[in-house]
Amino acid sequence: MKATGVVRRIDELGRIVIPKEIRKNLRIRDGESIEIFTDNLNQIILKKYSLSEDYSLIIRSYIDSIYTTLKKDILITDRDKFIAIAGDSKRKYENKEISNYLSELINNRQNTKSTDIEGIELINDIKENCSYIINNIVSNGECIGLMIILSTDTPIDAIDEKVIQVASQFLGKYIEN
């Protein structure tokens, strides 16, 4: 466990403030949930909560099925990292932090696409030359991540666009329930 040297008092309602520097380093935003654990040493452990971690098995099976049909890479992110990937991009991106560009798409709830092969920064400082579609995954009115279809050799088409719209909506609704 990493020591921070920060000490905080608990207020009369049982609340503590997590310092801004720690929230920034861990990419914890206002309104996000934190899991609370205790261990056998009577330590309290706080962990950034990710809804998508609870559903990783179904998400992986779901995108593997889509990949089998489309033959284009499918990438799923939460708000911080790639959590599930089907296709050739798996070794390159799995469990890596997403780029600032993708974080901005999530924060602005913006979808985007390029039918031409062009560079996109999926992780910071590395561009991937591909055509792509990126859709937000929205659950309970909050953008919880992205679904990305990318192809390095064939252009993205209208069918791919419909598939990602339906698939990202399905994942959002599935996680709501």
Backbone bond lengths (Angstrom), bond angles and torsions (degrees), N, CA, C in turn:
res aa  C-N    CA-C-N  psi(-1)  N-CA   C-N-CA  omega(-1)  CA-C   N-CA-C  phi
1 M - - - 1.441 - - 1.525 108.64 -
2 K 1.308 116.58 137.97 1.457 122.01 -176.55 1.533 110.13 -89.65
3 A 1.318 117.12 125.02 1.459 121.57 177.79 1.519 109.81 -80.14
4 T 1.351 116.15 138.36 1.461 120.24 -180.00 1.521 111.92 -108.59
5 G 1.340 117.88 -19.45 1.456 120.62 -177.60 1.511 113.12 77.21
6 V 1.334 117.53 7.44 1.461 121.68 -179.27 1.520 109.42 -96.76
7 V 1.333 116.24 132.30 1.460 122.07 177.61 1.523 107.46 -120.32
8 R 1.320 116.76 133.19 1.466 122.01 178.70 1.521 109.21 -129.70
9 R 1.329 115.57 145.24 1.468 121.42 175.00 1.531 109.34 -89.17
10 I 1.313 115.20 150.69 1.458 121.42 173.66 1.522 106.71 -88.52
11 D 1.342 117.03 130.86 1.471 119.04 -179.34 1.523 110.35 -80.77
12 E 1.334 116.25 -179.54 1.471 121.37 -174.96 1.524 113.01 -65.59
13 L 1.329 118.24 -16.53 1.464 121.81 176.90 1.531 112.43 -97.46
14 G 1.339 116.98 5.50 1.460 121.49 178.13 1.513 114.20 83.77
15 R 1.323 117.71 16.35 1.461 121.58 -177.57 1.521 111.12 -96.05
16 I 1.343 114.38 150.81 1.460 120.84 169.99 1.525 107.30 -129.14
17 V 1.309 115.72 156.55 1.455 120.71 177.93 1.523 107.99 -103.55
18 I 1.328 115.52 127.61 1.461 119.91 174.43 1.527 106.05 -85.68
19 P 1.328 117.63 123.19 1.468 120.23 -175.99 1.522 112.82 -55.69
20 K 1.327 114.36 147.03 1.464 121.90 -176.58 1.524 111.81 -56.74
21 E 1.342 117.55 -40.82 1.466 120.70 -178.73 1.528 111.22 -61.23
22 I 1.325 116.28 -40.56 1.464 120.25 179.78 1.522 110.03 -68.93
23 R 1.353 117.23 -44.32 1.476 120.13 177.61 1.515 110.76 -59.40
24 K 1.325 117.12 -40.08 1.469 120.88 -179.16 1.529 110.49 -67.13
25 N 1.325 117.55 -46.31 1.466 121.66 -179.89 1.525 112.17 -61.79
26 L 1.327 116.78 -36.67 1.463 120.97 -178.93 1.528 112.57 -92.50
27 R 1.336 116.56 2.42 1.458 123.07 179.38 1.523 111.79 57.09
28 I 1.339 115.49 44.07 1.461 121.56 176.32 1.523 107.39 -94.72
29 R 1.323 115.56 120.89 1.459 120.98 -177.15 1.523 110.74 -101.38
30 D 1.325 116.24 161.17 1.462 120.70 176.38 1.522 109.87 -56.10
31 G 1.314 116.44 136.64 1.456 121.28 177.42 1.512 114.99 86.67
32 E 1.345 118.66 -8.64 1.466 120.03 179.15 1.525 109.96 -77.23
33 S 1.331 114.83 157.41 1.463 121.05 -178.20 1.523 111.44 -93.14
34 I 1.311 115.04 149.77 1.464 123.73 178.09 1.530 107.66 -123.87
35 E 1.330 117.23 134.02 1.465 121.17 173.37 1.520 108.50 -87.25
36 I 1.317 116.77 143.90 1.462 121.77 -179.28 1.526 108.19 -119.51
37 F 1.327 115.78 126.25 1.464 122.98 179.07 1.523 109.20 -124.16
38 T 1.307 115.69 158.86 1.465 120.97 167.61 1.522 106.79 -126.51
39 D 1.323 115.66 153.46 1.457 119.22 177.50 1.521 109.27 -117.19
40 N 1.326 116.40 -179.01 1.461 119.91 -177.10 1.521 113.41 -74.08
41 L 1.329 118.60 -1.82 1.467 123.09 175.43 1.527 111.40 -100.91
42 N 1.344 116.25 14.50 1.462 123.16 -178.37 1.521 112.55 60.30
43 Q 1.317 116.52 33.75 1.455 121.10 175.71 1.523 108.71 -97.55
44 I 1.314 115.83 144.81 1.455 121.88 174.73 1.522 107.29 -97.77
45 I 1.308 115.92 128.94 1.466 121.34 -178.40 1.522 107.83 -118.89
46 L 1.324 115.65 126.25 1.461 121.52 176.51 1.513 108.20 -103.83
47 K 1.331 116.49 135.39 1.457 121.12 179.41 1.520 108.38 -134.24
48 K 1.319 115.32 134.96 1.454 119.86 176.18 1.523 108.03 -61.04
49 Y 1.320 116.73 127.48 1.460 121.78 -176.79 1.517 110.66 -85.31
50 S 1.319 116.70 134.61 1.456 122.30 176.18 1.521 108.10 -126.86
51 L 1.332 115.70 112.33 1.458 120.40 176.78 1.517 111.39 -55.38
52 S 1.321 115.67 -38.65 1.454 120.10 -174.12 1.534 112.64 -65.89
53 E 1.328 118.04 -26.77 1.469 119.57 177.79 1.519 110.69 -63.21
54 D 1.347 117.19 -33.19 1.459 121.07 179.20 1.525 111.70 -66.91
55 Y 1.314 117.00 -23.46 1.453 122.01 -173.67 1.525 113.09 -113.97
56 S 1.311 118.04 16.68 1.461 120.82 -171.88 1.529 112.91 -60.87
57 L 1.323 119.08 -36.58 1.463 121.10 -178.80 1.530 110.95 -64.76
58 I 1.326 117.67 -48.17 1.461 120.36 179.97 1.526 110.47 -66.44
59 I 1.334 117.16 -38.19 1.465 120.37 179.70 1.521 110.14 -62.83
60 R 1.329 117.42 -44.45 1.473 120.62 179.80 1.532 111.32 -62.35
61 S 1.327 116.85 -44.39 1.470 120.31 179.03 1.521 111.02 -63.38
62 Y 1.315 115.67 -41.26 1.463 121.55 -178.49 1.529 110.82 -63.06
63 I 1.329 117.58 -48.91 1.462 118.76 -177.54 1.533 112.21 -73.59
64 D 1.331 117.68 -27.18 1.467 119.36 173.52 1.530 110.10 -62.39
65 S 1.331 116.90 -39.33 1.465 121.09 177.82 1.517 111.27 -65.01
66 I 1.326 116.76 -41.33 1.469 120.31 179.11 1.533 109.56 -65.97
67 Y 1.329 116.77 -42.34 1.465 121.01 179.48 1.534 111.11 -60.42
68 T 1.328 116.92 -41.01 1.455 121.64 179.42 1.526 111.06 -58.82
69 T 1.320 116.65 -35.69 1.466 121.30 -179.62 1.523 112.55 -81.13
70 L 1.351 117.24 -49.21 1.468 121.00 -173.33 1.522 114.08 -84.38
71 K 1.326 117.05 -26.99 1.472 122.18 -174.68 1.539 111.59 59.86
72 K 1.330 116.16 33.96 1.461 123.06 174.90 1.524 107.34 -128.48
73 D 1.331 116.29 145.86 1.459 120.44 -177.27 1.525 110.84 -63.11
74 I 1.326 115.31 139.45 1.465 122.82 177.76 1.523 106.88 -120.69
75 L 1.326 116.33 126.89 1.466 121.71 179.66 1.524 108.85 -125.07
76 I 1.320 116.19 136.10 1.462 122.21 177.15 1.529 107.71 -120.20
77 T 1.338 115.44 134.91 1.454 120.14 176.73 1.528 109.70 -119.80
78 D 1.319 115.84 158.10 1.452 119.22 159.86 1.519 104.77 -97.17
79 R 1.299 119.95 -155.07 1.466 120.81 -177.55 1.528 112.34 -77.67
80 D 1.342 117.58 -7.97 1.461 120.33 -174.14 1.517 115.59 -125.14
81 K 1.334 116.83 -36.29 1.467 118.59 -172.12 1.520 110.82 -146.75
82 F 1.338 114.62 169.29 1.456 121.05 173.51 1.519 107.71 -76.83
83 I 1.335 116.68 128.19 1.470 119.55 -175.32 1.517 113.00 -112.10
84 A 1.339 117.58 -20.99 1.464 120.37 178.62 1.529 108.21 -154.29
85 I 1.334 115.37 137.46 1.462 120.22 -178.27 1.524 108.65 -143.49
86 A 1.318 114.97 136.18 1.461 121.08 172.84 1.524 107.39 -120.98
87 G 1.330 115.78 129.83 1.457 119.86 178.57 1.515 112.93 117.06
88 D 1.329 114.78 -168.99 1.462 121.55 -174.42 1.531 113.66 -66.86
89 S 1.314 118.21 -19.96 1.471 121.82 -177.68 1.526 113.73 -78.60
90 K 1.311 117.23 -5.41 1.462 121.21 -173.55 1.527 112.36 -55.43
91 R 1.325 117.68 -52.53 1.471 119.91 -177.83 1.521 112.09 -64.17
92 K 1.312 116.01 -32.08 1.459 120.65 -175.10 1.529 113.33 -74.98
93 Y 1.347 117.40 -34.87 1.463 119.84 -170.00 1.529 116.43 -119.91
94 E 1.319 118.89 -16.66 1.461 119.18 -173.18 1.535 112.18 -56.90
95 N 1.328 115.16 129.76 1.472 125.67 179.37 1.529 114.01 65.37
96 K 1.320 118.03 12.42 1.460 120.65 175.98 1.521 109.32 -87.86
97 E 1.342 115.73 152.09 1.457 120.46 176.92 1.522 110.12 -69.42
98 I 1.334 115.55 141.93 1.459 120.21 178.84 1.524 109.97 -75.71
99 S 1.319 116.11 159.21 1.462 121.55 -178.63 1.528 111.18 -72.43
100 N 1.315 115.00 163.29 1.459 120.44 174.39 1.527 110.38 -59.76
101 Y 1.334 116.41 -35.37 1.460 120.77 178.30 1.536 110.95 -59.59
102 L 1.330 117.16 -47.08 1.464 120.24 179.10 1.530 110.85 -66.59
103 S 1.332 117.24 -37.43 1.471 120.59 176.55 1.523 111.06 -59.60
104 E 1.328 116.25 -40.40 1.468 120.38 178.35 1.527 111.41 -65.72
105 L 1.328 117.40 -38.22 1.465 119.92 176.42 1.525 110.50 -60.39
106 I 1.331 116.40 -40.95 1.467 120.65 178.04 1.521 110.13 -65.67
107 N 1.324 116.67 -49.73 1.471 120.45 -177.46 1.523 112.04 -60.63
108 N 1.333 117.05 -35.70 1.467 121.53 -178.97 1.524 113.18 -93.34
109 R 1.342 116.19 1.20 1.471 122.59 -177.86 1.527 110.73 50.16
110 Q 1.316 114.05 48.58 1.462 120.91 -174.74 1.528 109.79 -108.77
111 N 1.333 115.81 130.98 1.459 122.41 171.70 1.517 107.75 -96.10
112 T 1.330 116.62 153.21 1.461 119.31 179.50 1.521 109.84 -151.96
113 K 1.331 115.71 163.19 1.463 119.62 177.68 1.519 109.93 -156.52
114 S 1.317 114.72 158.87 1.456 122.35 171.02 1.521 107.35 -142.99
115 T 1.315 116.05 118.32 1.460 119.51 178.44 1.525 111.35 -83.95
116 D 1.331 116.94 -12.94 1.468 121.90 176.04 1.526 109.26 -95.19
117 I 1.322 115.94 154.75 1.456 120.43 174.80 1.528 107.67 -72.66
118 E 1.311 116.57 117.45 1.463 121.34 179.14 1.520 108.94 -149.36
119 G 1.317 116.78 169.56 1.460 121.26 -178.19 1.515 112.21 -81.25
120 I 1.323 115.86 135.11 1.457 122.07 173.34 1.517 108.10 -135.34
121 E 1.316 116.32 140.36 1.463 121.97 -179.12 1.535 108.83 -94.80
122 L 1.335 115.62 101.45 1.460 120.55 178.50 1.525 111.23 -85.91
123 I 1.336 115.71 -37.78 1.462 121.11 169.72 1.524 106.39 -121.15
124 N 1.310 117.01 152.85 1.461 120.58 -173.72 1.525 112.13 -56.03
125 D 1.330 115.09 135.34 1.466 124.79 173.00 1.527 115.67 70.81
126 I 1.347 117.96 9.73 1.458 120.32 176.38 1.524 108.36 -131.42
127 K 1.334 115.30 121.15 1.470 120.18 179.56 1.524 110.16 -97.55
128 E 1.310 114.93 138.72 1.467 123.18 175.78 1.520 106.96 -107.90
129 N 1.325 117.93 126.07 1.464 121.44 176.63 1.516 108.81 -88.46
130 C 1.341 115.57 111.67 1.453 120.59 -174.93 1.528 109.88 -165.49
131 S 1.315 115.42 168.00 1.459 120.48 164.78 1.529 105.37 -98.22
132 Y 1.324 117.19 151.48 1.467 119.16 -171.21 1.519 112.13 -157.36
133 I 1.318 114.40 161.13 1.461 123.78 168.03 1.524 105.74 -134.02
134 I 1.322 116.05 133.78 1.460 121.39 178.84 1.522 108.13 -125.59
135 N 1.337 116.60 122.15 1.462 122.48 177.83 1.523 110.09 -121.98
136 N 1.325 115.43 143.47 1.458 121.00 174.56 1.517 110.14 -72.64
137 I 1.316 116.16 147.45 1.459 122.93 170.10 1.526 105.30 -104.62
138 V 1.324 116.46 114.80 1.463 121.65 -175.33 1.525 108.43 -111.61
139 S 1.330 115.95 127.90 1.453 122.39 178.66 1.522 108.37 -133.66
140 N 1.314 116.62 129.92 1.466 122.24 -177.77 1.526 111.82 52.17
141 G 1.319 116.35 38.49 1.456 121.46 177.19 1.516 115.34 77.86
142 E 1.333 117.78 1.92 1.467 121.76 -178.42 1.521 109.71 -117.16
143 C 1.328 115.98 136.94 1.462 120.15 175.74 1.529 108.04 -75.53
144 I 1.330 116.65 117.19 1.465 120.82 -175.69 1.522 112.69 -105.89
145 G 1.337 117.13 -5.44 1.453 119.51 179.94 1.512 111.08 168.72
146 L 1.328 115.02 -166.96 1.456 122.06 -177.55 1.516 110.78 -130.72
147 M 1.326 114.59 151.57 1.457 121.70 168.42 1.515 105.82 -117.27
148 I 1.329 116.00 129.14 1.459 121.40 -174.94 1.534 108.60 -126.09
149 I 1.334 115.86 131.74 1.468 121.55 168.52 1.520 105.68 -111.46
150 L 1.325 116.10 127.81 1.463 118.01 177.82 1.520 110.60 -136.43
151 S 1.332 113.11 151.37 1.458 119.92 179.93 1.523 108.59 -142.13
152 T 1.323 116.04 130.57 1.461 120.37 179.83 1.527 112.42 -91.95
153 D 1.349 116.82 -12.34 1.458 117.99 -176.25 1.532 114.95 -122.65
154 T 1.318 118.51 -36.18 1.468 119.38 179.67 1.531 109.66 -112.53
155 P 1.318 116.87 146.34 1.472 119.30 -179.15 1.528 112.39 -67.65
156 I 1.295 115.15 150.49 1.456 121.77 172.31 1.531 107.09 -71.38
157 D 1.338 116.83 139.96 1.462 119.12 -178.69 1.529 111.12 -125.35
158 A 1.318 116.51 -176.26 1.468 122.41 -176.22 1.527 111.70 -63.87
159 I 1.329 117.55 -33.51 1.469 120.37 178.42 1.525 109.84 -65.00
160 D 1.331 116.59 -44.50 1.467 120.37 177.32 1.527 110.63 -58.16
161 E 1.322 115.50 -40.72 1.462 120.59 -178.92 1.529 111.13 -63.73
162 K 1.317 117.64 -43.37 1.475 121.22 177.76 1.524 110.72 -65.63
163 V 1.326 116.45 -42.06 1.466 120.13 -179.68 1.525 110.65 -60.03
164 I 1.334 117.82 -45.84 1.467 119.68 -177.67 1.525 111.42 -67.96
165 Q 1.335 117.20 -34.36 1.461 119.35 177.42 1.522 110.62 -62.96
166 V 1.332 116.41 -49.18 1.463 120.70 -179.57 1.528 110.57 -65.61
167 A 1.324 116.81 -44.89 1.468 120.85 -176.45 1.530 111.98 -64.59
168 S 1.329 117.92 -43.34 1.465 119.85 -179.28 1.526 110.64 -69.18
169 Q 1.333 117.69 -36.38 1.472 120.16 175.51 1.522 110.89 -65.68
170 F 1.339 116.48 -41.18 1.465 120.04 178.02 1.525 111.09 -59.85
171 L 1.337 116.73 -47.80 1.469 119.68 -179.51 1.532 111.37 -60.24
172 G 1.326 116.93 -43.24 1.467 120.47 177.96 1.514 112.06 -59.63
173 K 1.336 116.72 -45.99 1.468 121.09 179.41 1.521 111.54 -67.56
174 Y 1.325 116.82 -39.46 1.463 120.61 179.04 1.519 111.23 -60.77
175 I 1.322 116.27 -43.12 1.462 120.40 -179.33 1.527 110.75 -69.71
176 E 1.336 118.22 -32.69 1.486 121.44 176.66 1.507 110.59 -59.74
177 N 1.334 116.38 -39.50 1.467 120.79 -175.39 1.491 109.11 -88.78
